[in-house]
Amino acid sequence: MKRFINKDIGFNIFQRSYYDHIIRNQKEYIAISKYIHNNPIKWDVDEYNPRNENNKAEVLGLE
């Protein structure tokens, strides 16, 4: 799907590590829902958060 969209519009609109996944059962749905719900909570300790003192982006000069 990604390949066809990129070809149709002429450039990549997806983030580098993006992949799509078909949710096939209730167990997968629950796991993915929990990930989506809980992911923002991890921002405080994320290496790319500019407010995190262990910020890898700053160390790499990406800021």
Buried (B, 14 or more C-beta within 10 A) or exposed (E): EEEEEEEEEEEEEEEEEEEEEEEEEEEEEEEEEEEEEEEEEEEEEBEEBEEBEEBEBBEEEEE
